[in-house]
């Protein structure tokens, strides 16, 4: 799976990087390479939501979990 990320130089030095298609998925690094590696890890964590978190999210709602492929 590929994601487009935005890599910006931070005013205080280093880089800030975020994923527009994953709201709240943001990271940083002292170097360009470090920032890219950090956002790669952040994406993995962002996408790795466990079943317990999902069940908590839908508890008490008229909702169901449906798996899809993209």
C-alpha positions in Angstrom: 0.0 0.0 0.0 1.4 3.4 -0.9 0.6 6.8 0.7 1.5 10.3 -0.3 3.0 12.3 2.6 3.8 15.9 3.0 7.3 16.6 4.2 8.0 20.2 5.4 11.0 21.8 6.9 10.3 22.9 10.5 11.0 26.4 11.5 13.0 25.2 14.5 15.0 22.7 12.4 14.3 19.2 11.3 11.2 18.1 9.4 7.5 17.5 10.0 5.7 15.0 7.9 2.0 14.1 7.7 -0.4 11.9 5.7 -3.3 13.9 4.3 -5.4 10.7 3.7 -4.9 9.6 7.4 -6.1 12.5 9.6 -3.9 12.9 12.7 -1.1 10.8 11.3 1.8 13.1 11.9 5.5 12.6 12.7 8.8 14.4 12.6 12.6 13.9 12.4 15.9 15.7 12.6 16.7 14.6 9.0 14.6 14.0 5.9 15.4 10.3 6.1 14.5 10.1 9.8 11.2 11.9 9.3 10.3 9.5 6.5 11.1 6.4 8.6 9.1 7.8 11.5 6.0 8.5 9.4 6.3 4.9 8.0 6.1 3.6 11.6 3.3 6.1 12.4 1.3 4.8 9.4 1.7 1.2 10.6 0.5 2.1 14.1 -2.4 4.2 12.7 -3.6 1.3 10.6 -3.1 -1.4 13.3 -6.3 -0.9 15.3 -7.1 -4.0 17.3 -10.5 -5.6 17.7 -10.9 -4.4 21.3 -10.6 -0.8 20.2 -13.2 -1.4 17.4 -15.6 -3.1 19.8 -15.3 -0.2 22.3 -15.9 2.3 19.5 -19.2 0.7 18.4 -20.5 -0.4 21.8 -24.1 0.9 22.3 -24.5 2.0 18.7 -26.5 0.6 15.8 -23.2 -0.3 14.0 -21.4 -3.3 12.7 -17.9 -4.1 11.6 -17.5 -4.8 7.9 -14.2 -5.8 6.3 -13.3 -4.5 2.8 -10.3 -4.7 0.5 -8.8 -1.8 -1.4 
